Amino acid sequence: MMAGFGHTTRKHPRSRRRTGSRSGPDRATLGIIGVICAVAGFFVLGIILGPLAIVCGWLAMGRRWNGARPLPAVIALVLGAIDTILAIVWMAGTAGPGSGMF
């Protein structure tokens, strides 16, 4: 059977929205990546890895503040915020007037 113009073999039209919401494995992976970035941010590049952990945690929560929150996403969000604040405090402390060579 051949499908002509306007006559398809599909009974239902395709969905216009091809990008569905993130499912379980994607959210879990983002949560784990966020936790890794947050923990690594305590040791190196906290000013970069902290906000990255916050973003990964927020995306892992489904870009919502309410509803079910997976544990790695919340941990990534909290540790990322702490990491960012500590990095800002550290940078402000090293830029003070008494920290120069002279």
C-alpha positions as CSV (number, residue, x, y, z in Angstrom):
1,M,0.0,0.0,0.0
2,M,1.4,3.4,-1.0
3,A,0.9,6.6,0.9
4,G,0.1,9.5,-1.4
5,F,0.0,13.2,-0.7
6,G,-2.1,13.8,2.4
7,H,-2.7,10.1,2.9
8,T,-0.3,8.6,5.4
9,T,-0.2,5.2,7.0
10,R,-0.2,6.7,10.5
11,K,-3.5,6.8,12.3
12,H,-2.4,9.5,14.8
13,P,-0.4,12.6,13.9
14,R,3.0,13.1,15.3
15,S,3.5,15.1,18.5
16,R,4.7,18.6,17.8
17,R,6.6,18.6,21.0
18,R,9.5,16.2,20.5
19,T,11.5,17.0,23.6
20,G,9.7,15.5,26.5
21,S,10.3,16.2,30.1
22,R,13.4,14.7,31.6
23,S,12.9,11.2,32.9
24,G,14.5,9.3,35.8
25,P,17.9,8.5,34.5
26,D,18.6,12.0,33.2
27,R,17.6,13.6,36.4
28,A,19.5,11.1,38.5
29,T,22.6,11.7,36.3
30,L,22.3,15.5,36.7
31,G,21.9,15.1,40.5
32,I,25.1,13.0,40.7
33,I,27.0,15.4,38.5
34,G,25.9,18.2,40.7
35,V,27.0,16.5,43.9
36,I,30.4,15.7,42.3
37,C,30.8,19.3,41.2
38,A,29.9,20.6,44.6
39,V,32.3,18.3,46.5
40,A,35.1,19.1,44.0
41,G,34.4,22.8,44.3
42,F,35.4,22.7,48.0
43,F,38.9,21.8,46.9
44,V,39.4,23.6,43.5
45,L,37.6,26.2,41.5
46,G,34.7,26.7,43.9
47,I,33.6,29.9,42.2
48,I,32.9,27.9,39.0
49,L,31.9,24.5,40.3
50,G,29.5,25.9,43.0
51,P,27.1,27.6,40.6
52,L,27.4,24.6,38.2
53,A,26.3,22.3,41.1
54,I,23.4,24.7,41.8
55,V,22.3,24.6,38.2
56,C,22.6,20.8,37.9
57,G,20.7,20.3,41.2
58,W,17.9,22.6,40.0
59,L,17.7,20.9,36.7
60,A,17.7,17.5,38.4
61,M,14.7,18.7,40.5
62,G,12.8,19.3,37.3
63,R,13.2,23.1,37.4
64,R,10.7,23.3,40.2
65,W,11.0,24.2,43.9
66,N,7.9,22.2,44.9
67,G,6.9,18.6,44.6
68,A,9.1,15.5,45.0
69,R,12.8,16.3,45.3
70,P,15.4,13.6,44.7
71,L,18.0,13.5,47.4
72,P,21.1,14.0,45.1
73,A,19.5,17.1,43.6
74,V,18.9,18.7,47.0
75,I,22.4,17.8,48.2
76,A,23.9,19.3,45.0
77,L,21.8,22.5,45.4
78,V,22.8,23.0,49.1
79,L,26.4,22.1,48.8
80,G,26.7,24.2,45.6
81,A,25.3,27.2,47.5
82,I,27.6,26.7,50.4
83,D,30.5,26.3,48.0
84,T,29.7,29.5,46.2
85,I,29.3,31.5,49.4
86,L,32.7,30.2,50.7
87,A,34.4,31.0,47.4
88,I,33.0,34.5,47.5
89,V,34.1,35.0,51.1
90,W,37.5,33.6,50.3
91,M,37.9,35.9,47.3
92,A,36.8,38.9,49.3
93,G,39.3,38.0,52.1
94,T,42.2,37.7,49.7
95,A,41.4,41.0,48.1
96,G,41.6,43.0,51.3
97,P,44.0,45.9,51.8
98,G,46.4,43.9,54.1
99,S,46.9,40.9,51.9
100,G,49.4,42.4,49.5
101,M,53.1,41.9,49.4
102,F,53.9,45.4,50.7
